[in-house]
Amino acid sequence: MPVESGSSAASRQAKQKRKSHSLSIRRTNSTEQDRGGLQRDLMESQDSKLPVSLRSNLLDLFGQIEREFENLHIENLELRREIETLNDRLAAEGQTLEGGDLAKGALKTKASHSTSQLSQKLRTTYKASTSKIVSSFKTTTSRAVCQLLKEYAGHRDGIWDLSVSRTGPLVLGTASADHSAMLWSIETGKCLLKYVGHQGSVNSIKFHPTEQMALTASGDQTAHIWRYMVQLPTPTPATDLTQQQPPPYEEDGELSDREEPDGEGEGPSECPCVRVAATTLRSHQGVVIAADWLVGGRQVVTASWDRAANLYDVETSELVHSLTGHDQELTHCCTHPSQRLVVTSSRDTTFRLWDFRDPAIHSVNVFQGHTDTVTSAVFTAGDNVVSGSDDRTVKVWDLKNMRSPIATIRTDSAVNRISVSVNQRVIALPHDNRQVRLFDMSGVRLARLPRSNRQGHRRMVCCTTWGEDSASCNLFSCGFDRQAIGWNINIPALLQEK
């Protein structure tokens, strides 16, 4: 008998060792004492450098996690049974319902009232769970027609900003991180002039309202005013780029960075250059990120990373006012088309309205409608301000009552420098995700500009601008793919009325 007992014990020990080396983890219904014995067996049989106390603690935690999963599994089964019970009760009353209501309230006696109540709950739940991004893309039955007409390629780095001249000849101006600004023929896409007077990235370009002068802001902490004289080339018959492109709203096609053409050899070598500015505006202690002309063109305003905006006299180059108050770097500035108003935006999540209509009073209003960097705020032809932000929203404000926005547009990507059409009052939104979307002033989405493997921008879109006096392209966009694009946007009359 003692011999047989010893062999039985040895056999049980061998079986336990084989179980401890098994690669699969099986659920058991053992008691806490059995679990503790299994833990000890595992610790004794496995070769580990961890201290015994630490290993014991880990195994105890794993056991607690397993028990939590068991409880969740049981609760899940109970909820499934409740759903099946509710469905059976509805089916018995002759009603059908897609999905189930998890609420434990008593059903109404009348089948019609019960079904209506449950359906309403489901609709409310679905609306609440739907992403705000998706729900904000309000579509219309008639969308704007967008067609790519011209590409302007020649910069050797990303394009930050672009603008269309206000007087003849109509030209497109681009400001690039390659330290240059270029003027382009809108019809032919040919470079007419290149300004190379800056020592840093050119971050902004704006044209004088009545004369052939351009204002550029740069990372070299200055803003330059320079004159240009260009002669437009004879336009050639335009080729229809859409016939060579995939469908404009194709989403799946992506162009990777390694497939993107380098473009180093595309610079227009015959393009004439301007190297010296007529006026240089100095006084900022940081990057000048944007600049604009006040109405009349006698003064300009600049916005800088030194947290200040400066107002200069063009004729004397003197600093008239320094507009301070922002807590972080400025990102943009814009002037009203017909009044002496300036709006500045900042990384401090605010934008400020400055009023220079009364020379003795320079009032300022601070607006805190965003939760992240305000990338731009622009005036419309009427009494509105439109602001865009890295918080993926665009807000429309009424100058007469700016306590709260009159419309909010929610998007799926950060919004860069926006622009508003003067004639059609359409907002063009350039995004970090390479998209450009069009909305009306009430927040209704009109269209998304085509973007696919061979059409549209391949990298972040930095800015948009409208050129409504142009015979062909009436919207322009630029981005970090080193090109600007001219679009023809046709807004149906029905949408314009709205």
C-alpha angles and dihedrals in degrees: 000000000000090000093052091047092053093050091050091053091049090050093052091048091053092050091051091051091051090050092050091057094049115124096216127076113219128192115241136188094221123141125252089263092055090049090053091050091049090050091052091048091050092049093048096045100043123075107230136153093215117107115259093241093053093047090049091051092050093050090049090053091049089052091053090050090052091052091050090053090049091053092048090049091052092049090049091053091049092051091050090052090051091051091050090049092052091047091050091051092050091047090050089056091052096252131123129209131181109228127357137271112235094198115113097217121130117264119245118252093237111075095211093052092047094051092047091051094049093045091052090051091051092049091050091048093050092049091050093049095046112102115258087227093061095041092053094060095090109185130202130214091244117046130198116263112236124191130178109229110165141014122207109204127169109095117111095214140028120307114234102182144005138189141180121233116251097216134041135319091050110221136165118237124202130190117205142188087237087083093255142099122210136201117213138193104244094209100045103025091231121144110244102179140002125207114206102167097113125089095206142036113313104231104176142019129191131170127229112255095236111008136059095259132120131206118210131183122206147189088244086081094252140098120217132206112201136172125231137192118193137169117213116233122233108272118242125213106284119236117229103246093188092069089063094045135080117251109304096239098048107138105181101064114094130176113217123217093251090055093050115105113247096225095201092132096047098085113122102247095186094053111119117238136220111206106173127060122225089219131016118200114206135173104092119115095205144032113316101225101180143002136186142180121250116229109288094027096249095112135035133199125213131195122209144183087244085082094250137102118212130208115210136188108235097210097050100025088225125146108249101178137358110215108209133170107093114117096213141024119312118240105187146354131203136183129216114255095230109014136057094255128129129192122197127190129202148185088251087084093252139096125206133213116215120195119206098165090107110049091208096051125052101182121188132200123196120211122197104185099128135067098210140031113323101225096188144350120195138182124238126216088261131043099300138107121202119201129191128195148184086247085080095249136112119202130197116212134191113227090214093056115017099164091109134004119264091215136017125199117198119200139178098243142038113282121230130190107339129198135200125216112239096208102036100026092228121154117222113205120198114199140201089236091065095257129124116201131188125217134172122236092267092058099257113143113237104177149326118236114245116268126171140127095305104016132067131004122334097197140027114324108226105183147001131202135181123233102186095164091061117107094223120010115047099172129045131190134184136188150161092291085084096246141098121216130208118214136190110220118193113192113195115239091242091061093045090057090053 
